[in-house]
Amino acid sequence: ATLHTVDVHSKNNGEYGITIPAGFKGGAKRFEKEENMFPLMCSLHPWMLAFGNILPHPYFFVSEGQGRYLINDLPPGTYEIATWHEKLGQQIKTVTIAPEQQVVVVDFQYQVR
């Protein structure tokens, strides 16, 4: 029920802005190139901020309030798992999932600055 202007700050897919009028019922923008953690902001409401990821796979999760996450249906193999925090940065760990494994626990810890 409110007017918004979304400013997309993508390096790989271009920067642009779009106005979303009150009562807008939907639409889509297709991003063609992979990119991690680019900001989207509303220039009318400066407290509104989001980050987008364009990934070549469906394996991701936004952590819960206490930092827990679960990535389902990951096939056996060796992967790099990355976490990202807006102010504390990124961490990457390597994990191997064997064919018979149902659950693999990978913990990350961030130091509050």
C-alpha positions as CSV (number, residue, x, y, z in Angstrom):
1,A,0.0,0.0,0.0
2,T,3.1,2.3,-0.2
3,L,5.2,3.6,-3.1
4,H,8.8,2.3,-3.2
5,T,11.7,2.9,-5.4
6,V,14.1,0.0,-5.6
7,D,17.7,0.7,-6.5
8,V,19.6,-2.3,-7.6
9,H,23.4,-2.1,-7.2
10,S,24.6,-5.1,-9.2
11,K,28.0,-5.2,-10.7
12,N,27.4,-8.2,-12.9
13,N,23.9,-7.4,-14.0
14,G,23.9,-3.7,-14.1
15,E,22.7,-0.9,-11.8
16,Y,19.2,0.4,-12.2
17,G,16.2,1.7,-10.3
18,I,12.5,0.8,-10.6
19,T,9.4,2.5,-9.1
20,I,6.9,0.2,-7.5
21,P,3.6,2.0,-7.1
22,A,1.2,1.4,-4.2
23,G,-1.0,-1.6,-5.0
24,F,1.5,-3.2,-7.4
25,K,0.5,-6.8,-7.9
26,G,3.8,-8.3,-9.0
27,G,6.4,-8.6,-11.8
28,A,9.7,-10.1,-12.4
29,K,13.3,-9.1,-13.4
30,R,15.5,-11.8,-14.8
31,F,19.2,-11.7,-13.8
32,E,21.5,-13.4,-16.3
33,K,24.8,-13.4,-14.5
34,E,25.9,-15.0,-11.3
35,E,26.6,-12.6,-8.4
36,N,26.9,-12.7,-4.7
37,M,25.5,-10.3,-2.1
38,F,24.6,-7.2,-4.1
39,P,22.5,-4.5,-2.3
40,L,18.9,-3.5,-3.1
41,M,17.6,-0.3,-1.4
42,C,14.5,1.9,-1.4
43,S,15.5,5.5,-1.9
44,L,12.2,6.6,-0.4
45,H,12.7,4.6,2.8
46,P,16.4,4.5,3.7
47,W,16.0,1.9,6.4
48,M,14.9,-0.6,3.8
49,L,17.9,-2.7,2.6
50,A,18.2,-6.2,1.2
51,F,21.0,-8.3,-0.4
52,G,20.6,-10.5,-3.4
53,N,22.4,-13.6,-4.7
54,I,22.2,-15.0,-8.2
55,L,23.3,-18.6,-7.8
56,P,23.7,-21.4,-10.4
57,H,22.2,-23.9,-8.0
58,P,19.3,-24.3,-5.5
59,Y,21.5,-24.9,-2.4
60,F,21.2,-22.0,-0.1
61,F,19.6,-20.9,3.2
62,V,19.0,-17.7,5.1
63,S,19.9,-18.5,8.7
64,E,17.3,-18.4,11.5
65,G,17.4,-15.9,14.3
66,Q,19.9,-17.9,16.3
67,G,22.1,-18.5,13.3
68,R,21.0,-22.1,12.6
69,Y,20.7,-23.2,9.0
70,L,19.9,-26.4,7.0
71,I,20.6,-27.2,3.4
72,N,18.5,-30.1,2.2
73,D,19.1,-32.6,-0.6
74,L,22.8,-31.8,-1.3
75,P,24.2,-34.7,-3.4
76,P,27.3,-36.6,-2.1
77,G,30.5,-34.8,-3.0
78,T,32.9,-32.1,-1.8
79,Y,31.7,-28.5,-1.5
80,E,32.7,-25.1,-0.3
81,I,30.1,-23.7,2.1
82,A,30.1,-19.9,2.5
83,T,28.5,-17.8,5.1
84,W,28.1,-14.0,4.9
85,H,27.3,-11.3,7.4
86,E,26.6,-7.7,6.3
87,K,29.1,-6.3,8.9
88,L,31.3,-9.3,9.9
89,G,32.2,-10.6,6.4
90,Q,32.4,-14.0,4.8
91,Q,33.7,-17.4,5.9
92,I,34.2,-20.4,3.7
93,K,34.7,-24.0,4.8
94,T,35.1,-27.2,2.8
95,V,32.9,-30.2,3.5
96,T,32.6,-33.7,2.1
97,I,29.4,-35.6,2.1
98,A,29.7,-39.3,1.7
99,P,26.9,-41.3,-0.1
100,E,25.6,-42.9,3.1
101,Q,25.6,-39.7,5.2
102,Q,22.3,-38.2,6.1
103,V,23.5,-35.2,8.1
104,V,26.8,-33.2,8.2
105,V,27.3,-30.5,10.8
106,V,29.4,-27.5,9.7
107,D,29.7,-24.7,12.4
108,F,30.8,-21.2,11.8
109,Q,31.7,-18.6,14.4
110,Y,31.9,-14.9,14.0
111,Q,33.6,-12.5,16.5
112,V,31.5,-9.4,17.2
113,R,33.7,-6.4,16.6
